[in-house]
Amino acid sequence: MNSTAERWLAAAFEHSETWGMVWFGLLFWGSVLFAVAQQTFADASPWTVGWAAYATGLAVGLVAKVRGGWL
């Protein structure tokens, strides 16, 4: 592996260690909240429900990052 690839890989690992909870909150909790919200608010716009669900997931991830844990 050349030094550019090694630096890129090291930066990717550092990013995932630092921001992993935020990405998990955005992707996992956002998806879960989106699925629940689609069933709960069936008449609402999918875009509105999606934005609200993923924004909430992102907020949960940011709070977890600041606190250092999920609970």
Buried (B, 14 or more C-beta within 10 A) or exposed (E): EEEEEEEEEEEEEEEEEEBEBBBBBBBEBBBEBBEEBBEEBEEEEEEEBBEBBBEBBBBBBBEBBEEEEEE
